[in-house]
Amino acid sequence: MGREPTQLTKPPLDRLMPELLDRAVKALDICNAVSAGVESVRHCQRLAEITVAALENQNPIGDGQVKRARKALGALVASLEEKDHGGSHYKTPERSWSFGRRGATAAVKDRPTATFRSLSMIVGKNWSAAKQIHAMWANLVAPRGAELNGLALPVYIMNVVMVFVMWALVAAVPCQDRVGLPLHIQIPRQFAWAHSLNGLQEKIGEEWKKKEKKGSAGLLEEMQKMEKLSQGLIEFADGFQFPVEEEGKLEEVAAQVKEMAEVCRRMDEGLVPLQQQIRDVFHQAVRSRSEMMELLEHAGKISQPMM
């Protein structure tokens, strides 16, 4: 391609490359939405930590500790229930922040601001993660015939990998409006690399079906455990009377609190690196898109007839 950049201005690349650039912009929106989703998960973690602090190693457990835990648990369950219906309602500093404010705009300072709307704002309140995935996958057609021997196939693979990664992120992390998220993205089986992606899709799709059936907040194992433990602790708090004379009940609650503490520890170890990885994907998408635009601009100048 370096020797013949004019290929990019000829069919089918003259259609495929602009579509790839458009999908990259949609991917930036998804990265922003997923990052905000990770921040909302961290908010849930903080509420769970309040619960643990109130009930852990308390002997005996008093009314004050139970009331504090019950308040945190109520907020936690309410927050979990909001995740798949338009995003969270509480405000955090990250909700008005996007990756671009920490350096990404420098790489695209000469580009039209409308093209990189994701770099300056979080997605709008009517934005839908599920619809964004549908839009990214629409009109993505596998190359056929002679196209398989040219650059059309690598561009197609780039498109597929991008859509798959964004789909997996949206499925895993609670983010704005995932209702209607497709369970499967059709990838032609004639490609050798498609088998692995289809296998991953099937596993994720099965987990998503279970999530839909249970009404749980996401595919993250820690979120599912947190949700289950919260319900059990709420039942204890709602029926609490001091003093608790049933020794078995106290042991059960202590075990649940211990498990909740372990969930919080695992989330503490995993969420910050995950958010950094999402940030890295965002910046790489910005850089790659900028490089492709420069290449297309160069190819366009070369292909213009001499006056």
matplotlib code that plots the C-alpha trace (Angstrom):
import matplotlib.pyplot as plt

x = [0.0, 2.9, 4.1, 0.6, -1.5, -3.8, -5.4, -7.3, -9.2, -10.3, -13.1, -13.8, -11.4, -12.9, -16.0, -14.5, -12.0, -14.6, -16.8, -13.8, -13.2, -16.9, -16.8, -13.8, -15.7, -18.5, -16.0, -14.8, -18.3, -18.5, -15.2, -16.5, -19.7, -18.0, -15.5, -18.4, -19.9, -16.7, -16.9, -20.5, -19.3, -16.7, -19.5, -21.3, -18.1, -17.9, -21.4, -20.5, -17.4, -19.7, -21.8, -18.7, -17.4, -20.7, -21.1, -17.6, -16.3, -19.2, -20.1, -22.8, -24.3, -26.3, -29.1, -26.8, -24.6, -27.5, -29.2, -26.0, -25.6, -29.2, -29.0, -25.9, -27.4, -30.6, -28.5, -26.5, -29.4, -31.1, -27.9, -27.6, -31.2, -30.5, -27.5, -29.3, -32.0, -30.4, -27.3, -26.9, -28.6, -25.9, -23.2, -19.5, -16.5, -15.9, -19.3, -18.3, -14.8, -13.6, -10.3, -9.6, -9.0, -5.9, -3.9, -5.9, -7.0, -3.4, -3.2, -6.3, -6.1, -6.3, -9.4, -13.0, -14.4, -17.7, -15.8, -14.4, -17.3, -16.4, -13.2, -15.0, -18.1, -19.7, -22.4, -25.9, -28.7, -30.6, -27.5, -27.9, -25.0, -27.1, -28.0, -24.4, -23.4, -26.1, -24.9, -21.3, -22.3, -24.7, -23.5, -20.3, -20.0, -17.2, -15.1, -15.6, -13.8, -10.9, -11.3, -9.9, -6.5, -6.2, -6.4, -10.2, -9.7, -7.4, -9.7, -12.7, -10.8, -10.0, -13.7, -14.8, -12.2, -13.2, -16.9, -16.4, -14.3, -16.8, -19.7, -17.8, -17.1, -20.8, -21.9, -19.5, -19.7, -23.0, -23.4, -26.0, -29.0, -28.0, -31.5, -31.7, -28.0, -27.5, -26.6, -24.6, -22.6, -22.6, -19.0, -18.6, -17.2, -15.1, -12.3, -9.9, -9.8, -13.6, -13.9, -12.3, -14.4, -17.6, -16.7, -16.2, -19.4, -21.4, -20.0, -20.7, -24.1, -25.1, -24.0, -26.0, -29.1, -28.7, -28.3, -31.4, -33.4, -32.1, -32.3, -28.8, -26.6, -23.9, -21.6, -18.9, -18.7, -18.1, -21.2, -23.4, -22.0, -22.4, -26.0, -26.8, -25.0, -26.8, -30.2, -29.3, -28.0, -31.1, -33.3, -31.2, -31.4, -35.1, -35.8, -33.2, -34.1, -31.5, -30.1, -29.8, -30.1, -29.9, -26.2, -26.5, -28.0, -25.0, -22.6, -24.4, -24.3, -20.6, -19.9, -21.8, -20.0, -16.6, -17.5, -18.6, -15.3, -13.5, -15.6, -14.6, -11.0, -11.1, -12.9, -10.4, -7.6, -9.3, -11.3, -8.5, -6.4, -9.6, -10.3, -6.7, -7.0, -10.1, -8.3, -5.5, -7.9, -9.5, -6.1, -5.0, -8.3, -7.7, -4.1, -5.0, -7.9, -5.7, -3.1, -5.6, -7.1, -3.7, -3.0, -6.4, -5.6, -2.2, -3.7, -6.3, -3.7, -1.6, -4.7, -5.7, -4.9, -2.1, -3.3]
y = [0.0, 2.3, 2.0, 2.4, 4.6, 5.3, 1.9, 3.6, 5.8, 2.8, 0.3, -1.4, 0.5, 3.9, 2.6, 0.4, 3.0, 5.7, 3.1, 2.0, 5.6, 6.0, 2.9, 4.2, 7.3, 5.1, 3.1, 6.2, 6.9, 3.3, 3.7, 6.8, 5.1, 2.0, 4.0, 5.8, 2.4, 1.3, 4.4, 3.5, 0.0, 1.6, 3.5, 0.2, -1.1, 1.9, 1.2, -2.4, -1.4, 0.8, -2.3, -4.4, -1.7, -1.6, -5.3, -6.8, -8.1, -6.6, -8.7, -8.1, -6.4, -3.3, -1.3, 1.5, -0.8, -2.5, 0.8, 2.1, -1.2, -1.2, 2.4, 1.5, -1.7, 0.1, 2.5, -0.3, -2.4, 0.7, 1.6, -2.0, -1.8, 1.4, 0.2, -1.3, 1.5, 4.6, 4.7, 5.9, 8.9, 9.9, 12.3, 11.6, 13.6, 11.1, 11.6, 14.9, 13.8, 12.1, 10.5, 13.3, 15.9, 14.1, 14.4, 12.8, 16.1, 17.0, 14.3, 15.6, 19.3, 20.1, 17.9, 19.1, 19.2, 17.6, 14.5, 13.9, 14.8, 11.9, 13.7, 16.6, 15.2, 12.1, 10.6, 12.3, 11.0, 9.5, 7.6, 3.8, 1.4, -1.3, 0.9, 1.9, -1.7, -2.3, 0.8, -0.4, -3.8, -2.5, -2.9, -4.7, -7.2, -9.7, -9.4, -12.0, -13.2, -11.1, -8.8, -11.5, -11.1, -7.3, -4.9, -5.4, -8.4, -6.8, -3.8, -6.2, -8.0, -4.7, -3.8, -7.1, -7.1, -3.5, -4.3, -7.5, -5.8, -3.0, -5.6, -7.6, -4.4, -3.3, -6.8, -7.1, -3.6, -1.9, 1.2, 3.4, 1.5, -2.0, -3.1, -4.9, -5.7, -8.4, -11.8, -12.7, -10.9, -12.9, -13.7, -15.8, -19.2, -19.6, -17.5, -19.5, -16.8, -16.7, -19.9, -18.5, -15.3, -17.3, -19.5, -16.5, -15.0, -18.1, -18.1, -14.4, -14.8, -17.6, -15.6, -12.6, -14.8, -15.8, -12.2, -11.2, -14.0, -13.1, -9.4, -9.0, -5.9, -7.3, -10.1, -9.3, -12.1, -9.7, -7.7, -10.8, -11.9, -8.4, -8.4, -11.8, -11.0, -7.6, -9.3, -11.7, -9.0, -6.8, -9.7, -9.9, -6.1, -5.9, -8.7, -7.5, -7.4, -6.7, -8.9, -11.7, -14.9, -17.3, -18.2, -19.8, -16.6, -14.6, -17.1, -16.9, -13.1, -13.1, -15.4, -13.1, -10.1, -11.9, -12.8, -9.2, -8.0, -10.4, -9.2, -5.6, -6.5, -8.2, -5.2, -2.9, -4.8, -5.2, -2.0, 0.5, -1.6, -2.2, 1.5, 2.1, -0.5, 1.1, 4.5, 2.9, 1.5, 5.0, 6.7, 4.0, 4.4, 8.1, 7.7, 5.0, 7.0, 10.1, 8.2, 6.6, 10.1, 11.4, 8.5, 9.0, 12.6, 11.8, 9.2, 11.7, 14.2, 11.7, 10.4, 13.9, 14.5, 17.0, 20.3]
z = [0.0, 0.7, -2.9, -4.4, -2.1, -5.0, -4.4, -1.6, -4.0, -6.2, -5.6, -3.2, -0.9, -1.8, 0.0, 2.7, 4.1, 4.8, 6.5, 8.6, 9.7, 10.6, 12.7, 14.5, 15.5, 16.8, 18.7, 20.5, 21.7, 23.0, 24.8, 26.5, 27.5, 28.8, 30.8, 32.4, 33.0, 34.8, 36.9, 37.9, 38.8, 41.1, 42.7, 43.4, 44.9, 47.2, 48.4, 49.0, 51.0, 53.2, 53.9, 54.7, 57.0, 58.9, 59.4, 59.4, 62.7, 64.7, 67.7, 68.6, 65.5, 66.6, 65.2, 64.0, 62.0, 60.4, 59.5, 57.9, 55.9, 54.9, 53.5, 51.5, 50.2, 49.1, 47.1, 45.7, 44.5, 43.0, 41.2, 39.8, 38.5, 36.7, 34.7, 31.7, 31.5, 30.3, 32.6, 36.1, 37.6, 40.1, 39.1, 39.3, 38.1, 35.3, 33.8, 32.4, 31.4, 28.3, 27.3, 24.8, 27.6, 28.7, 25.5, 22.6, 21.1, 20.4, 17.8, 15.9, 16.6, 12.9, 12.3, 12.3, 15.8, 14.8, 13.5, 17.0, 19.1, 21.4, 22.4, 24.0, 25.6, 27.1, 25.0, 25.1, 27.3, 24.3, 23.1, 23.0, 23.2, 21.6, 18.6, 18.3, 17.9, 15.3, 13.4, 13.5, 12.1, 9.5, 5.8, 6.8, 3.9, 3.6, 0.4, -2.3, -5.4, -6.5, -3.5, -1.3, -2.9, -2.2, 0.7, 1.1, 3.3, 5.8, 6.0, 6.6, 9.3, 11.0, 10.9, 12.3, 15.2, 16.1, 16.2, 18.1, 20.8, 21.2, 21.4, 24.1, 26.1, 26.0, 27.0, 29.9, 31.4, 32.4, 30.2, 28.7, 27.2, 26.2, 25.6, 22.3, 22.2, 19.5, 20.9, 17.8, 15.1, 11.9, 10.8, 7.6, 8.6, 5.5, 7.1, 9.3, 12.0, 12.2, 14.2, 17.3, 17.2, 16.7, 19.6, 21.9, 20.6, 21.5, 25.0, 25.6, 24.0, 26.3, 29.3, 28.0, 27.7, 31.4, 32.3, 30.5, 32.2, 35.6, 35.1, 36.4, 35.9, 33.7, 32.7, 35.2, 37.7, 40.5, 39.7, 39.7, 43.1, 44.5, 43.4, 44.9, 48.2, 48.5, 48.3, 51.1, 53.3, 52.7, 53.8, 57.0, 57.6, 57.0, 59.5, 62.0, 65.7, 68.4, 69.9, 67.3, 69.2, 66.3, 66.0, 62.6, 61.2, 62.5, 60.9, 57.6, 57.6, 58.5, 55.6, 53.2, 54.5, 54.1, 50.5, 49.8, 51.1, 48.7, 45.8, 46.6, 46.8, 43.4, 41.9, 43.4, 41.7, 38.3, 37.6, 37.4, 34.9, 32.9, 32.7, 31.6, 28.9, 27.6, 27.6, 25.6, 23.1, 22.7, 22.1, 19.7, 17.7, 17.5, 16.3, 13.8, 12.4, 12.0, 10.2, 7.8, 7.1, 6.3, 4.0, 2.2, 1.8, 0.3, -2.0, -3.2, -4.1, -6.1, -8.0, -9.1, -12.8, -13.5, -15.0]

ax = plt.figure().add_subplot(projection="3d")
ax.plot(x, y, z, "-o")
ax.set_aspect("equal")
plt.show()
